Structure formats: structure tokens, C-alpha cells
Amino acid sequence: MSKEDENISLVTRVRRFIEQNKGSIILSLGEISNLNEIGQGGNGLVYGGVQNNQEVAIKFLVEDSRKSKLQRFKAEYFNINLLEDRSNIVNYINYEEISLEEGYLVPAIIMKRYDKSLKAFRGVTSKISEETFIKLFYFLLNTLDKIHQNGIIHRDIKPENILVTKEIDFILTDFGIANYNPELYTLKAKTERRERLANYEFSAPEQANKGAVPAPSMDIYALGQVCQWYVFGATHRGTNRSRITDIFTSEEAEVIEIVLNKCLYNNHEQRYQNINEIFEHINEIKDSRREVDPFEEMFLLNDVICSTCPSVSQGLQFVDDEKYIKRLVENINKQNFKKKLWFNTGIANSEFSKIVYLGNKIILLGDYRELKIKGIWLYTGNSYDDLIIFEREENEPFIINGEEVYHALIINDEHILETHHLNSGYIEIEDKVYRLADLQIEERNRSNDYNYFFIGTMFHCSIIKANDSVLNEFQKHEEINKEAVFQLIKNLRRNKHREVGYRL
């Protein structure tokens, strides 16, 4: 009999046993009645029922072909119950080994039953909630911090493994492929190489690598994917991630967006290495927002504009000589901004940590966006409405395998390859396969989605979300002149950043 047949047979035996016993099982803690199947996945068959007037769930191990499966199943119960603080972690009630007909012994874990999974919760919710999103984010932070400090790496964080109570509290469950620190736990829960290693959508890229050492950064990546999925209904791989701040506009959402960006790096070394680093970063972000003077930041950018093109004192200027592009980049980089600058297109915005002149009037804006500059519009007015507009022109595509592409990876400053390699974590160069984590990789985007990029501090009128529709409408201009830009400035002034409004 094949292993697949054995699995099917054992599932069938459990179902038949429950049916023959009219939906009830007698266990050491009492009878579980009203049993009904509520889920099946991986190696588990799950039923819901009632025991001692309480709703419970019972998970049967229905894959017994390998000893490691039973070892991990026991570890899931016994190791989790060793945690002193199990708040927001599934409540395992008991471990049993149930005797079926013909001498089959089936391990089972009895646990408290919760209302539904996060996946089901989002499926029936008509509108996503910012309050629930923030609550979910901090639940994941605090719960992962707890299990990591206790030597447990979950490795399978996904919506199906997050339960939701009727009060909209979250519970982490299914530690079936968790890794346990052998110095703290007797049950090691070894995973064989050929066994499943979590869900592709939510698991970190390195989890697909044989022999990958379990690390907190794996769960941190999954945290980012779950939060991304809650807001947009889909996970993200590659570039051009949809921003949380396109949906939620609170300051808390802005902070979380910055954190998620680092959680979702494909290269595990670029992510946070532990939850404490995330808490520290959150505090740094919030402290910097409280400490920064919006007008001081805007005065610094005003100085950048004036020192790039002194004739801006006469009014709005359009400059297209290469020297102005190089000078503006140099002036931005040498200025001591306390907070990162932002770019906005009206459709997408983001802070950026670097701007680099690449030559031939091409700049690298942020980590991967290449812009070929036709010219720059510069204006200084009331500080908050100072303006820098990069007017873009068509960029040259990359040529890969004879085809034009606008997204590419530059490997070790030498090879240019397709970005789909980010999904697998590996790349083939001259008949040799390399791990991406072992290479120097630069991701580049030369796509021509927007004609105009607006540069400013987070306090400038051109950056705030309230003016996105104004900039979006401006993007429709194929060509612009001074009259059009003056009208834009007038429209942007109508909305101001709240910190600017408080000071005026």
C-alpha cells in the first residue's frame, strides 16, 4: 500500500469511527459530543465538538508514515504548554492517543475552539478596519516576541493559523512545523528535508532552501506578508508594493508602513533580525516625528533649491542643463535632514534614503527607481509650498535575451537578469546556480509610469495625501509650461500638512 493510500485510509478510519460512534468520543477528560469536521490540512484532521459544556476542537494526526511526524505532533502540544504566558496563543487542553478499530492508535490534541480563522474573518468582513489592522500588527509583534524569547520559531505564520475570537482578539495556532531550541526543549521536533516547509505565499524565500537555519527573521517576513494580505487581500513579491498608507492615513499606519517595508526584504540579512529591533525602530520613528521641526526641515530643502539654482529668487525656474541635475543631487545628499525626503506622483509616494546621479542625466531615486531627467522645475515660496519637480523623459530599456524589459536585477555590477529570480531565491549565471543572498544584487526599475516626480519633506504640500488627486490630475499633462505649474502651486496651497497648519 502506498504512503498516499495509508494517509487516505487513516483519514477515512477517523471519519468512520466518529460516524459509528454517532459523533462522539470518550476521552480521559470526558466525552466530546456533537463532533463535526471543520478542517483538514497538512497532517491534521480537525473536528469541532462540545466537552463539559464548552466548545472544543480536536486535531487528529492522520499521517503516521514517519516517526518525525508524531514527534513534532507531540512537541506542538507539550512544548507550547511549557510556556508560562500563553495569552494570545492557542489553548491546548490535552493530548490523547485514541484507539480506533483494528488496533489503529491515532494521536489527537484537544484545544479550545475559537470563532474563526483570520482568513475566514477577512472573507466575511465587508470592510477592512484600520483599528483591526493595527491590532493585528501589534498582536503579531508581541506574540512573536514571546515565542522567540522562549526559543520557538513558528515558521508557518499565515491567516489560516491566526484565529479570531468573537471579541476580535487574535490567537496564534498550529505550531506543527515550529522549530524549538534544543537547549530548552526535550522534544526536538525535527523536520525531514522532504517534508513541507510552510506556505509559499507567506513564508520567507530562504525557507525554500535545503538546510536553511530557522531564524526569527523568517517569522518577521511572514508578519509583513500577513499585514499586507489583510489590507490588500494578497501578499507581495518583488517590487512596487502597494502601500498601507494608500488605504490608511493615520500616523500609526505611516509608522507601520515603514516597518513592513523592512520586514519584507527578500534578503534575510536586510530584515530585522529580532522583534526587539522592530520595537526600537518604532520608538525611533515616533521620537523623530515628535522632535523634528517641520519648518526647519523645509528651510533645509529651501536652501537646497536656492543653492542649486540661485536665479530661483526671480521666481519659478525650469532648468535642463546636466549641471543642475548633478548639483541638486549633491546638495540633497550633503544636507543634514533629520527625516528622509519623499517623492510623490499622486498615485504612489514613498520616502527614500538615497538619491544618486548615474550620469547622462539619469538619477537613481531610492533603492531601485531609475529616472532619466528631461528637466527640473524649481520654486521657492512660503517654505511649505516650495517645489521640486523632476520632469521625466523616456528611459532606455534593458535588453535581456533579445527582449526589452524595464525591471531588472544587476548582479555583482556585471550581469543583468530578470526580476523573477527574486521569487525563487536562486539565480543561474553561465550554467552555475547561486543563492541570491550570496550575491551583490541591485534591483532597477526603468518603467515610465509617471511623467512627473515631486520631491519634498513629508511636510510639503506636494507630498501630503490630501493633494494626491491634484498631482494625479497633473500627471495627465504630456507637456507643461510655467502657467500650468503656477496653477498647480495654487491648487496645492489649499491643503497643508497638519503640523504646518498648527504653526501658521
Residue pairs with C-beta under 8 A, 6 or more apart in sequence:
1 9
3 65
6 64
6 65
7 62
7 63
7 65
10 62
10 63
10 64
10 104
10 106
11 40
11 45
11 62
13 100
13 101
13 102
13 104
13 106
14 45
14 60
14 62
14 100
14 106
15 37
15 45
17 98
17 100
17 101
18 24
18 25
18 35
18 47
23 33
23 34
23 35
23 36
23 49
24 31
24 32
24 33
24 34
24 35
24 49
25 31
25 32
25 35
25 49
25 58
25 98
27 51
27 94
27 96
27 98
27 110
28 94
28 96
29 51
29 52
29 93
29 94
29 110
30 51
30 52
31 51
32 49
32 50
32 51
32 56
32 58
32 110
33 49
33 50
33 51
34 48
34 49
34 50
35 47
35 48
35 49
35 58
36 47
36 48
36 49
37 45
37 46
37 47
38 46
38 47
38 48
38 57
39 45
39 46
40 46
40 62
41 160
42 174
42 176
42 196
43 61
43 62
43 63
43 69
43 73
43 176
44 59
44 60
44 61
44 62
44 176
45 59
45 60
45 62
46 57
46 58
46 59
46 60
47 57
47 58
47 60
48 55
48 56
48 57
48 58
48 113
49 55
49 56
49 57
49 58
50 56
51 110
54 112
55 112
55 113
56 93
56 110
56 111
56 112
56 113
57 110
57 111
57 112
57 113
57 114
58 108
58 109
58 110
58 111
59 108
59 109
59 111
60 98
60 106
60 107
60 108
61 69
61 70
61 73
61 106
61 107
61 108
62 106
63 69
64 70
64 106
66 192
66 195
68 189
68 190
68 191
68 192
68 195
70 107
71 187
71 188
71 189
71 190
72 176
72 177
72 189
72 190
72 191
73 107
73 109
73 176
74 95
74 107
74 187
75 175
75 178
75 180
75 185
75 187
75 188
75 189
76 92
76 109
76 174
76 175
76 176
76 178
76 189
77 92
77 95
77 109
78 95
78 187
79 152
79 175
79 178
79 180
79 185
79 187
79 189
80 86
80 89
80 90
80 92
80 152
80 175
81 92
82 185
83 89
83 146
83 147
83 150
85 146
88 139
88 142
88 143
88 146
88 169
88 170
88 171
88 172
89 143
89 146
89 147
89 171
89 172
89 173
90 111
90 112
90 114
90 163
90 171
90 172
90 173
90 174
91 111
91 112
92 109
92 110
92 111
93 110
93 111
93 112
94 109
94 110
95 107
95 108
95 109
95 110
96 107
96 108
96 109
96 110
97 105
97 106
97 107
97 108
98 105
98 106
98 107
98 108
99 105
99 106
100 106
111 173
114 163
114 164
114 165
114 171
115 121
115 163
115 164
115 165
115 166
116 124
116 163
116 164
117 159
117 160
117 161
117 162
117 163
117 164
118 136
118 159
118 160
118 162
118 163
118 164
118 170
118 226
118 230
119 158
119 159
119 160
120 164
121 164
122 128
122 159
122 230
122 233
128 230
128 231
128 247
130 247
130 248
130 250
130 253
132 168
132 230
133 227
133 230
133 231
133 244
133 248
133 253
133 256
134 252
134 253
134 256
135 168
135 170
136 162
136 170
136 226
136 227
136 230
137 223
137 227
137 256
139 169
139 170
140 157
140 170
140 223
140 226
140 227
141 223
141 275
141 278
141 279
143 170
143 172
144 154
144 157
144 216
144 219
144 220
144 223
144 275
145 275
145 276
145 279
147 153
147 154
147 172
147 178
148 216
148 219
148 274
148 275
150 184
151 180
151 181
151 183
151 184
151 185
152 175
152 178
152 179
152 180
152 181
153 178
153 179
153 214
153 215
153 216
153 218
153 219
154 161
154 172
154 175
154 178
154 219
154 222
155 177
155 178
155 179
155 197
155 198
155 203
155 207
155 214
155 218
155 219
156 174
156 176
156 177
156 178
156 198
156 199
156 203
156 222
157 172
157 202
157 219
157 222
157 223
157 226
158 198
158 199
158 201
158 202
158 222
158 226
159 202
159 226
159 229
159 230
160 174
160 199
161 172
161 173
161 174
162 170
162 171
162 172
162 173
162 226
163 170
163 171
163 172
163 173
164 170
164 171
165 171
177 191
177 195
177 196
177 197
177 198
178 189
179 189
179 191
179 214
180 187
180 188
180 189
182 188
191 197
193 210
193 211
197 203
197 207
197 208
198 207
198 222
200 208
201 225
201 229
201 235
202 222
202 225
202 226
202 229
202 235
203 218
203 221
203 222
204 217
204 218
204 221
204 222
204 268
205 221
205 266
205 268
205 422
205 423
205 424
205 425
205 436
206 212
206 218
206 268
206 425
206 437
207 218
208 424
208 425
209 425
209 435
215 268
215 273
216 273
216 274
216 275
217 268
217 271
217 272
217 273
217 274
218 268
220 263
220 271
220 272
220 274
220 275
220 278
221 263
221 264
221 265
221 268
221 271
223 263
224 260
224 263
224 264
225 235
225 236
225 264
227 244
227 256
227 260
228 234
228 235
228 236
228 241
228 242
228 244
228 260
228 264
229 235
231 242
231 244
231 247
231 248
232 242
232 247
236 242
236 264
237 266
237 422
237 423
238 407
238 419
238 420
238 422
238 423
239 368
239 407
239 419
239 443
239 445
240 348
240 445
241 261
241 264
243 257
243 348
243 349
243 350
244 253
244 256
244 257
244 260
245 253
245 254
245 257
245 349
245 465
246 348
247 253
249 465
251 289
255 282
255 285
255 286
258 281
258 285
258 351
259 278
259 281
259 282
259 285
262 270
262 271
262 272
262 281
263 271
263 272
263 278
264 271
265 271
266 422
266 425
266 436
267 436
267 437
267 441
268 437
269 437
272 278
272 281
288 338
288 339
289 339
291 338
292 338
292 339
294 384
294 457
294 459
294 497
294 499
294 500
294 503
295 383
295 459
295 500
295 503
296 338
297 337
297 338
297 339
297 457
297 459
298 383
298 384
298 386
298 457
298 459
298 460
299 383
300 335
300 336
300 337
300 457
301 335
301 337
301 341
301 386
301 388
301 456
301 457
301 460
302 380
302 383
302 386
303 331
303 335
304 328
304 331
304 332
304 335
305 312
305 378
305 379
305 380
305 386
305 388
306 312
306 313
306 380
307 327
307 331
308 324
308 327
308 328
308 331
308 378
309 317
309 319
309 324
309 327
309 378
311 317
312 378
312 379
312 380
313 380
315 379
316 377
316 378
316 379
316 387
316 482
316 485
316 486
316 489
317 377
317 378
317 379
318 375
318 376
318 377
318 378
318 482
319 375
319 376
319 378
320 373
320 374
320 375
320 376
322 361
324 376
325 357
325 361
325 363
325 373
325 376
326 357
328 376
328 388
329 355
329 356
329 357
329 363
330 357
332 341
332 355
332 455
333 354
333 355
337 457
339 351
339 457
339 458
340 351
340 352
340 353
341 351
341 352
341 355
341 455
341 456
341 457
342 349
342 350
342 351
342 352
342 455
342 456
342 457
342 458
342 463
343 349
343 350
343 352
343 365
343 366
343 453
343 454
343 455
344 453
344 454
344 456
344 462
344 463
344 468
344 471
345 449
345 450
345 452
345 453
345 454
345 471
345 472
345 475
346 467
346 468
346 469
346 470
346 471
346 472
346 473
346 474
346 475
347 449
347 450
347 468
347 471
347 472
347 475
348 450
349 463
349 465
349 468
350 366
351 458
352 365
352 366
352 367
353 366
353 367
354 364
354 366
354 367
355 363
355 364
355 365
355 366
356 363
356 364
357 363
358 364
358 370
360 372
361 372
361 373
361 374
362 370
362 371
362 372
362 373
362 395
363 370
363 371
363 373
363 390
364 370
364 444
365 371
365 390
365 453
367 443
368 442
368 443
368 444
368 445
369 445
370 395
370 444
370 445
370 446
371 390
371 392
371 395
371 453
372 392
372 393
372 394
372 395
372 396
373 390
373 391
373 392
373 393
374 391
374 392
374 393
375 391
376 388
376 389
376 390
376 391
377 387
377 388
377 389
377 391
377 480
377 485
378 387
378 388
379 385
379 386
379 387
379 485
379 489
380 386
381 387
381 489
382 493
384 459
384 460
384 461
384 496
384 497
384 500
385 460
385 461
385 462
385 489
385 492
385 493
386 456
386 460
387 454
387 456
387 460
387 462
387 485
387 489
387 492
388 454
388 455
388 456
389 452
389 453
389 454
389 455
389 485
390 452
390 453
390 454
390 455
391 451
391 452
391 480
392 448
392 450
392 451
392 452
392 453
394 448
395 406
395 446
395 448
396 446
397 404
397 405
397 406
397 446
398 404
398 405
398 406
398 408
398 416
398 444
398 446
399 405
400 408
400 416
400 417
400 418
405 418
406 445
406 446
406 447
406 448
407 418
407 419
407 443
407 444
407 445
407 446
407 447
408 416
408 417
408 418
408 419
408 443
408 444
408 446
409 416
409 417
409 418
409 419
409 421
409 422
409 427
409 441
409 442
409 443
409 444
410 416
410 441
410 442
410 443
410 444
411 417
411 427
411 429
411 439
411 440
411 441
412 439
412 440
413 440
413 442
415 429
417 427
417 429
419 443
421 427
421 436
422 436
422 443
425 435
425 436
425 437
426 433
426 434
426 435
426 436
427 433
427 434
427 436
427 439
428 434
450 475
451 475
451 477
451 478
452 471
452 474
452 475
452 477
452 480
454 462
454 463
454 471
455 462
456 462
456 463
457 463
458 464
458 497
459 497
459 499
459 500
460 497
461 467
461 492
461 493
461 495
461 496
461 497
462 471
462 492
463 497
464 495
464 496
464 497
466 495
467 491
467 492
467 495
470 488
470 491
470 492
470 495
474 480
474 484
474 488
477 484
496 504
